[in-house]
């Protein structure tokens, strides 16, 4: 399978996963706060951190795996553009506290998830 098809196939799975996760979170928590976007961003950061730590520890990791999982699946799963829109929407619709909270949670927990993914893989490798 060529690189473009690998990215496309991973992207299709990531988009469907994002839809399913976001829909489940919306049903569970309602639409007052974008918990679905927060969850997919944090999950994507965790998995990308783990993938890249794994890739650095194992140079033999196939480029195909990185294209399918990293660029395709995780690139489609995470929703930074949606995060930006939802944050501005909250602010423009009179809820600056929720807007700043959304930004802080996505960035802070997302960065922490990247580190957690890296540490988990490095711990398993030792």
C-alpha positions as CSV (number, residue, x, y, z in Angstrom):
1,X,0.0,0.0,0.0
2,X,1.4,3.4,-1.0
3,X,2.0,6.3,1.5
4,X,-1.1,8.2,0.4
5,X,-3.4,5.2,0.9
6,X,-1.9,4.5,4.3
7,X,-2.6,8.0,5.5
8,X,-6.1,7.9,4.0
9,X,-6.9,4.6,5.6
10,X,-5.6,5.7,9.0
11,X,-7.4,9.0,8.6
12,X,-10.7,7.3,7.8
13,X,-10.4,5.2,11.0
14,X,-9.4,8.3,13.0
15,X,-12.3,10.3,11.7
16,X,-14.8,7.6,12.6
17,X,-13.2,7.2,16.0
18,X,-13.5,10.9,16.6
19,X,-17.1,10.9,15.6
20,X,-17.9,8.0,17.9
21,X,-16.0,9.4,20.9
22,X,-17.5,12.9,20.4
23,X,-21.0,11.6,20.1
24,X,-20.7,9.4,23.2
25,X,-19.3,12.4,25.2
26,X,-22.1,14.6,24.0
27,X,-24.7,12.1,25.0
28,X,-23.1,11.6,28.4
29,X,-22.3,15.3,29.3
30,X,-24.4,17.5,27.0
31,X,-23.2,20.4,25.0
32,X,-22.3,23.0,27.6
33,X,-18.6,22.1,27.4
34,X,-16.7,20.4,24.5
35,X,-15.7,17.3,26.4
36,X,-15.5,15.2,23.3
37,X,-12.9,17.5,21.7
38,X,-11.0,17.6,24.9
39,X,-10.9,13.8,25.1
40,X,-9.8,13.2,21.5
41,X,-7.1,15.8,21.8
42,X,-5.7,14.4,25.0
43,X,-6.0,10.8,23.8
44,X,-4.3,11.8,20.5
45,X,-1.5,13.5,22.4
46,X,-1.0,10.5,24.6
47,X,-0.9,8.1,21.7
48,X,1.3,10.3,19.5
49,X,3.7,10.7,22.4
50,X,3.9,7.0,22.8
51,X,4.2,6.3,19.1
52,X,7.0,8.8,18.7
53,X,8.9,7.5,21.8
54,X,8.5,4.0,20.4
55,X,9.7,5.1,17.0
56,X,12.8,6.7,18.5
57,X,13.6,3.6,20.5
58,X,13.1,1.3,17.5
59,X,14.5,2.8,14.3
60,X,13.3,-0.3,12.5
61,X,9.6,0.8,13.1
62,X,8.2,0.8,9.6
63,X,7.6,4.2,8.0
64,X,4.3,2.6,7.0
65,X,3.3,2.3,10.6
66,X,4.1,5.9,11.3
67,X,2.2,7.1,8.3
68,X,-0.9,5.0,9.1
69,X,-1.0,5.6,12.8
70,X,0.7,9.0,13.3
71,X,-0.2,11.0,10.2
72,X,-3.4,9.2,9.3
73,X,-5.3,7.9,12.4
74,X,-4.0,10.4,15.0
75,X,-4.0,13.3,12.6
76,X,-7.6,12.7,11.9
77,X,-8.6,11.8,15.5
78,X,-7.3,15.0,17.0
79,X,-9.2,18.1,16.4
80,X,-7.2,21.2,17.0
81,X,-9.2,23.3,14.5
82,X,-12.4,22.2,16.3
83,X,-10.8,23.1,19.6
84,X,-9.9,26.6,18.3
85,X,-13.4,27.2,17.0
86,X,-15.1,25.9,20.2
87,X,-12.9,28.0,22.4
88,X,-13.7,31.2,20.4
89,X,-17.4,30.2,20.3
90,X,-17.5,29.9,24.1
91,X,-15.8,33.3,24.5
92,X,-18.0,35.1,21.9
93,X,-21.1,33.7,23.5
94,X,-20.5,35.1,26.9
95,X,-18.6,32.3,28.7
96,X,-14.9,33.5,28.9
97,X,-14.3,31.3,31.9
98,X,-15.3,28.2,30.0
99,X,-13.3,29.4,27.0
100,X,-10.1,29.8,29.0
101,X,-10.8,26.6,30.9
102,X,-11.1,24.7,27.6
103,X,-7.8,26.2,26.3
104,X,-6.0,25.5,29.6
105,X,-7.3,21.9,29.8
106,X,-6.6,21.0,26.2
107,X,-3.1,22.5,26.3
108,X,-2.1,21.5,29.8
109,X,-3.5,18.0,29.9
110,X,-2.6,17.4,26.2
111,X,1.1,18.3,26.9
112,X,1.0,16.1,30.0
113,X,-0.4,13.2,28.0
114,X,2.4,13.5,25.5
115,X,4.9,13.2,28.3
116,X,2.9,10.3,29.8
117,X,2.9,8.4,26.5
118,X,6.7,8.9,26.2
119,X,7.3,7.8,29.8
120,X,5.1,4.8,29.4
121,X,6.9,3.6,26.3
122,X,10.3,4.3,27.8
123,X,9.4,2.5,31.0
124,X,8.3,-0.6,29.0
125,X,11.5,-0.5,26.9
126,X,13.7,-0.6,30.0
